[in-house]
């Protein structure tokens, strides 16, 4: 299925709010509607962070995440719903929704790094933080996901993150195929540079898939290169609230439509959720009743 491209819609991360784009979902109903529109537009997977319904603040509260997850699966059972493991004050809190929900896929972060918000024009620091991902967390999160049958998506923010994963993978508990996501232009991570993207792809072990996402204006150049290199594409309001023409996106689904157009220009077509499962090594769809 080399001509098939998996398009993921990252509906709402931890740092984007309705004052930046009113289409950012907070409530379970909003998540379900956005996910359904993304699916109808060509997405096979949605990536989800839990959000408090009133404030929109990120949360790892299991029941909140469960309500969002179930709302998406009830409206669009075909979709792969990927849950983040990045939210929470402790490793246990970050893993709790994944242990409880056993989604088909979850993010697996690979390196401790600055993860901040800066004014890109002036360099002034708006919000400064450190995103902690120790070797022990990479090991323990990865083992738990594999034990639960949750396919890890390995998040790579720079070359060091890939080297970290390659070291831990020598323990032999990661199942193939390995699924990587190259994340570009976080303030604290690697800025999108095509030559470095190509280098990272060459560093991947055999039996690997890769997708990519870029923050802000790097979103569409990054997914275009990924598609050219035989990889997959992630868009969504988590990463960028606008379209390539600078207009606010009416939702993650509208960015999916752009991704479909880019893929078509390169001779590729969107994978269905079941085709994506086959490519990614996900055994079968899960409903809420199967957990």
N, C-alpha and C positions, 0 to 999 in steps of 0.2 A: 504493500500500500504506500509506495514511495510518493505517489502523487497526492496523498491525503495529508492535510495539515490540521492539527488539533488547535482550535481556537479556544482560549480560556478567557473568561470575563471575571476580573477581580472587582467585585461589586462595591466594596467599601473597606478600606484599610483602617488603621488606627489614627491617622492624622489628617483626614479630609472630612469637611463638614458641610452642612447645607448652606452656610454663608459663602462658601466657595462655589458650590453648585447645588441648586435646590433638588436635583435628582439623586443625590447621595441617600441611600436607604438607611433608615434607623429601625423601623418597626418590622416585625415578621411579615406583615402584609406587603410592605414596600420591597423587602428582599425577594419575596415570592414573585411579585410582579416584574421586578427588574430581571430576575433570573429567567423567567418565562420569555420575556422579550428578547433576552440575549440568546436563548435557545432557538427561538423562531428566526433570529437573524443569522445563525450559523455557529453558535458556540456549542461545544460538547461538554464543557466543564465550567463551573463557577467556583471561584475562590472566595472564602467567606471569613470575615472577622466578626465576632459578636459585638453588637452595639446596644447600649441602653436606649430604650424606645423614646424616652422624652429628651434626654440630654444629647444623645448620640455619642456619648463617651464610650471608648472601647472597654470590653469586659470579657473575662474568661468564666463568668458565672455559668455553670453547667446548664441550668434550666433555661437561662436566656439564650444560650447558644443552641440548645435543643429545640426551643420553640422556633427559632429562625430556620434551623436545618429542616425540621419537620414541615414547616410551611412551604419551603422550596420543594421538597420531595413530594408533598401532596399535590401541588399545582403542576409540577413537571417531573414526574417520576423517572423519566428517561435520563435526566442530567446526572453527570458526575458532580458531587458536591465535595469540594476539598476544604478542609478546616485548617486554619492557621495554628501553629504551636508557638507563636511569638508573643502572645498576650498573657501577662500575669507577673506577679512579683516574685514568685518562686518557681523552680522547675516543676514541682508538683502541681501548682496551679495552672501552669502552661499546658501540661499534659492532660489535665483532668477532663476537658471536653472530648479529647480524642479517645481516652479510655472509656468514657461513658457512651459516646455515640458510635464509635468504630466506623468512621466514614471510609469511603473507598480510598481516599488519598488524604495526606496531610503534609504540610510544609515541614522541612527539617533544615534548620539553620546550622551553619558550619563554622562560624568564627565570631569572636568577640570584637566589636568595632564601634567607633563613633557612629551615632545614628541621630542626626541633628537636623535642624531647620536653619538655613542661612539665607540672607538676601543674596540672590545669585549675581546681582549687579554690583553691590557694594562690598560683599563679603562680611557684612555685619551678622553677628550671631543672634538669631531670634529665639531659639530653644536648643539647649545643649543636653545630650544624653549619651549614655553608653549602652549598647545592646549586648548583653552577656550571653555567650554561647561557648562554654568550655568544652574541652575534649570529653570530659565525663558526661556532659549533657548530650553532646553529639552521639556518643556511644549509647547512653541509656535511652534517649528518645528513639534512636534508630532501632535498638533491640526491641523496645516495647511496641513500636509500630509494626515491625515484622512479626512479632509474636501474635498481635491482634489481627493480622491480615490487612493492615492499613498500608497502602503503598506509599513510601516516602517520596516526596518531591524535594530534591536536594537543592537548597538555595545557595547560589554562588554569587558573592558580591565582589570578589576579586580573586586573583590567582591563588593567594594564600588559603582561601576557603576551600578551593578544590584540592590543594595539597593536603589540607587537614583531613578532608573526607577520604582521600586516597590512603592516608596513613591508617585511619580507623578501619577502613574497609578490609585491611589485611586480616582482621579477625574472622572474616568470612561469613558474617551473619546477614549481610545485605543480599537480597534476592535479585536476580536479573529478570527483565532488563532494568538498568539503573536509569532513573529519570531526573534530569537536571533542569534547573531554571537559572539562567544568567540574569541577574538583576543589576541594572545600570543606573548610575548617576544619583544614588542616594548620597546625601552630604555625609561623607565618612566612608563611602565605598568607591569603587572604580567608576570614573566617568566613562560614558560610552565612547569607545574608539574602535572602529572597524578592525584594525590590525590586531588588537588585543582579543576581540571576539573570536577572530579566526584562530588565534593561538590557543585559546581555551578549548575550542572545539577539537583541535588537534591533540590536546592533552587528555581527552576523555578516554576511558577504558573501552574495550570492545563491549558490544551489546548495551550501548547507551543511547538514550533519547535525550534531546534537549529542546527547551523552549526558552523564551526570553521576554523580559519586560524592561521598559525604560521609563524613568521618571520625567514628567513634564514633556518638553519638546523632543526628548530623545525617544519617546514611546514609538512613534511610527518609523523612524530610521532603523531602530533596533529590530522591530519585528520584520521589517522588509529584509534586512540582512539575514535574519534567522531563516526566513522562508527561502531565500536564495541558497543558503548553505544546507538545506534539507531538514531544517528544524521546524519548530512549531511557534505559535504566536500567543502572547498574552496581552490583552488590553484591559481597560476598565477604569472607573473613576478613582480607584485606589491609587493609581499611578499617575493619572493625568485627567484633569476635568474638562479638557478642550479637544477639539477636532484639529486635524492638520491645518485647516484654514483659520484657526484662531478663535472660532466661535465656541461657546460653551456647548458641550455635548448634552443632548437631551436625555442621555442615560448611557450606561455602559454598552447597551445594545447598539447604539448608533456608532460607537467605535468598532464594535464587531462587524457592522456593515462595511466599514472602511477596510478592515482586515480582510474580509472576504474579497473585496475588489482588488486589493494588492495581491492576494494569493492567485486570483484568476489571471492577472497580468503575467504571473510567473508560471502559469500552467498547472496550478494546484487547486484543489477543491476542498472544502471543509469536511473533516471527518465527522461522522455521526458519533453520538456517545458510545454506541457499541463498538464501532470501529476504533475509537480512542481507547476503549478498554483493552481491545486486542493488542494495539500498539504498545500501550503502557504496561501490560502484564497484570491488569486488574481482572480478577477471576470472574466476577459477576456483579450485577447491580444489587444494591441493598436498599430495601425499604425500611421504614421505621419499625415495622413489625418484626424484622429479621434481626434486630440488634439484641 
